[in-house]
């Protein structure tokens, strides 16, 4: 039994400040290179969200009250919700690391789209064709939160971490809840336009006015046969069957008949 599994499943361990700090330390130990991109971790009851990562001062903040409220509303434990929140914010730090690594792989490219306002503010180009100012881009990115590929990445990797942690429980309520959250995270942003599914990353680029980036990404995707796993992770085109059935098959879930 790993310490992380013990923290999440042992009912004798309470949801507390020390619990949050230990979860963070354990996650950081799994990827110690992230220390360069995370300067501080703290609870902050003034933020209105579950958590936040400030990519300027590299601070992660979580709001324990919001975490408990959301956990209660969706029927999962506060400890599991806290783990997902912390992992999510650490994935944003990982995205910033990927930006500075400057890779040419498809995930690095799409992470850069999500950090476009940060790139413009810090004069990081990587072939970016955007001319708008950083504040405008930050506002537009907030307006398109649902389609933001960086948010999808952070959500998916956080929820996938929890599913993998709990997978040996087979069909416990907590594991089923985690799988359901992961399913809806995969599904996020895919919308039926009556002919095909609009891919969330394409929608993001179009709504952001990043038309040149949209054209180049679409050309790259059309020329490569990316796997289902890559496409669903990065918000790239899926067929109806892949969205409606393949995700469920991968997670061994069944659609509830209404």
C-alpha angles and dihedrals in degrees: 000000000000120000091243091054090048092051092052100041106032107096090201089068110082130213101256145132091274090051092052092048093049093049089052093048092049092050091048091050088058090059109020093171087074089073087087089061100041117062099170144005121203147150114253119184092188097070115092096215134069090257145331140209118211106207091193099059092017094232126150116210128184130186109219092194093056090044091055092045094051093044090053092047095052098037103246130117120274089233093056091046090050092051090051092048095050093044089049093054091045088054088059088056088049089052090054089051090051089052092056092045087063097211123179096217119115095253092053090050093052093045087058090056089056092050095047094123091050090048094051092045090052097038094244108151115170088178094309114165096198118124101177120109121261097248093053091048091049090053092048090048091053089050089054097044091130092061099034106128093208091056091047090051093050092047095047096047092047095049091042089054091055093047091051091047093052100033095109090062087074106196106003119142091249094052093046090050090050092049091049091051090049091050093053090045090055090047094049116123098007106125131181112235092184095262105048140342117282107229112231096227091051089049090049093053093046093048090047090053090242093140097153090051090048092052094048094045093048090050091050093048092047090052095048131059099224115189123252089251092055094045097048091045094051099038095249126149119305130182121240091254092051092052097040100039117005095064090052092047092052091053095039092240130139126218113248110244113229 
